[in-house]
Amino acid sequence: MGWLKNLLGTGPAPVREAAGGPLGLAQGKAIRFDSTLGLLLDGSTSVRVPDAQAIWSAGWIDLGQSNKLHRYYLDNEDFWLQVHVTGEDQVESVTLFNYLSYITVNSDAELQRLAGPNSLIGLPAYTHEGVTFTREWGTERGQTELVPLTEQVINPDESYTIEHHSMLYARETGLTDRRELLLFSVEQDEEGTVSLSTSLGISLYTTDLSTI
């Protein structure tokens, strides 16, 4: 998941991309995870695997240079899926995320405390529940700036834009090609509401899931 280290630019993707995405995923479809996945991950990560879930909303982020992130937010709001693609939907990575927390930020002072220079977010390492993760983005020896991303989102009721400032951490789990990811994102919606989300993810194989 180090593919964003050299991120050069971001921008909104065309609305038409919401109609369908990689691996047959799209808003309105459902995802089924392999029944053995939870047992496989048990003991290596605290990420939980949901039962089959409908996709409530779909988001996408254009990273530039033919790189895109597709995000699928499930009916159970504790879970979301991210697919990184290049070119014509060539899948580079798939990650299942669990939301750990979602905090509405009520002032600039609170934002600075939670995710600014006075916080631990952006430092080279971050310890969560006794487990240490290494920063994926930024090369500074000390704290680095959060990465700006613009996400277009569509659900059955509306479409809207979210501005993110994010930081990603990762660690090896001991399972082949399955890393545990810790993602922080300061999010601002079109009405100006600011929040801080924290998500814990695990790398998946494309064979770990299917659409129904």
Secondary structure by P-SEA (a helix, b strand, c coil): ccccccccccccccccccccccccccccbbbbccccccccccccccccccccccccbbbbbbccccbbbbbbbcccccbbbbbbbcccccccbbbbbbbcbbbbbccaaaaaacccccccccccccccccbbbbbcccccccbbbbbbbbbbbbcccccbbbbbbbbbbbbbcccccbbbbbbbbbccccccccbbbbbbbbbbcccccccc
